Amino acid sequence: MKRVIASLFVIAAVALPFAAGQEKKTVIGKVVRLDPRFDKIIPPGAELEKISGGHIWTEGTVWVKNGGYLLFSDIPNNVVIKWKEGQGDSKFVHPSGYTGKKKRGGKPRDEPGSNGLSIDPQGRLTLCQHGDRRVARIDVKLGPDTKSMLDAKTMKKTTLAWTFDGKRLNSPNDMTWHSNGDLYFTDPPYGLEKWYDDPARELDYCGVYLLKPDGTLKLLTKEMSRPNGIALSPDEKTLYVANSDFARPIWMAFPVKSDGTIGDGRVFYDAGEFVKAKRPGLPDGMKVDIHGNLFATGPGGLHVFAPDGKLLGTLDTGVPTANCCFGDGGSTLYVACNHDIGRIKTATKGKGF
């Protein structure tokens, strides 16, 4: 999603004591515990540690299991960055979301690059490409020795979705895979230069879509004003969708039918109280753990919800926070915090590990 007045907020960094031979540790924000169950998810004493910084707007965090590294988008810089323990950052895909020749210059800030990232069932990188207004796949199976793709224009890519009913999509934002190969994704207009008022916009709504393995694209709902982050429950019977709208900042839960379509949704959690309190950000990217707890970025940081919608605790980053993913063996949570990437050890495991 777009970054909300991010320049007004700074990360609270704390320099901690460290022993000889150890690097100084910088902590992002604070852990807020609201329910005793939270201790079984984020253990007492755990902190969100900054591992990467200096970016413009981080998004799309995804862990490459067959490689042991993190990928994430810096949308304004039109790049996917690779982070690996002991090696730090390196450019991995560039350009990541806009491959056109026309110079862009959106307001209040241009967001041409990739947003949501995922690894498909065959181990290939799939991208929600803002500038090119499509969901695309780079046809390379990722592994520990995969070289950076610094000229993505020459990489072999497959466009998975770019039109619906003969009209260009707005700018695909985030996605999640079903175990049967179905792909769910959201399509707000944040990648267009003038967002909702862009003259190049062809659809007059923001949709949530289902892409079947045979290429069939289905519109699931167009009733959400700004659909953004998206995730499936561990049993794949519930589809969660974030709505990044100041007027209705909510997370929705939809029952998933046997054919992959969805039934009538319900409000899973209303973040209006956080917005009224002027906590930075809006409902955005999210993931679930193996127990069905929802890790959802939103106003003020990252919120952890029980499957019944009870807010258990928050990683209060103090900045607009856009996405997260589980990595390493499944128990480390990586979080995209505005200009930075943080990580925290959990006592659970992410779905898929």
C-alpha positions, 0 to 999 in steps of 0.5 A: 500500500502507499506509505502514510505520512511516513516522514513524520515518524522515526524508529525508536532505536535503542543501543543495547550493551554487547559483548566483545566480538558481537555487533551492536543491536538496534531494537525497533519500537517495543513489544506490547502484551495484551493477553496472556496467550501472547507469551506463547507466541512472542516469548518474554524478552523477545525484541524486534531487531533491525537487520536492514535499513536505509530504504524508502518504503519496504514491502513484500517480505518473503523467505526463500526456503531453498536458499536461506535468505530473505527477499523484499521490495523497496517500491519507490526504488523499483527493486527487490533486495536480497538479505542473507545472514552474514552478507547483508543486502544486495540488489536482486531484481531490478527493475522489479515492477516497472519496465517501461521507458516513460519517466514516472513521477507520481504524487505524493510519491511514485511507487513503480516497483514490485509490492507483494512477493511470493514463491510459487509451488515450483519455487519461482519468484512471483511479483505484484508489479505496480508499474507494469500493472500485472502479476508476473513470475520470473521463470527461474527456480530459486536456490542458494546459488541463484544469481541476482537478476539486475537486468530483469528486462532480459529475464524470462518472465511469464505474465500471470494476470494483467487484464480482467474483462478486457480492462487493465488491472489497477496495480496488483498489490499482494497475494497468497497461494492455496495448496492446490495452486490457486492464487489470490491477489488484491488490486488497489491503484497505489501503483498508478501515478495519480492513484484513484484519479489516474487517467490510465485507470480502466476499472472503476473498482478495486477487486479481490481476485482468484487466478486458477492454475489454468489461467482463469481469472475470477473476480471474488469481490469488488465491495472492498474500497481498498483491498490490500494484504491477503492471507489464507488460514492454515486449513485454507477455509478462511481468506483474510483481506485487509482494507487500507482505507482511513474511512474503513480500516478493517480486516475482513474474513471470508469463507472459502468455498470448495471451488475457491470462490468466497462467501459473504465476509465478516469484519474480523477486526476494526482498526478505527480506534488505532486510526483515531489515535493517529497511529501511523499506517493502515491495515496492510500485509499479513501472514498466519502461523500454524495455529491460525493466529493472524500476524497483521501489519496495520496502524502503529505496527504489527498486531497479532490476533487469535483465530477468534479475532481477539487482539493478543499483542502488538509489535509497536514499531511507531512507523507505518509497517507494511508486511511480514513473513516467517523465515529461517526454520519458520519461527523467525518473523521478519517485518517491513517497518517503513525504511527498515527490516526487522526480525523477532524470534517467536515461539510459534511457526509460520504456515507452510513450515 
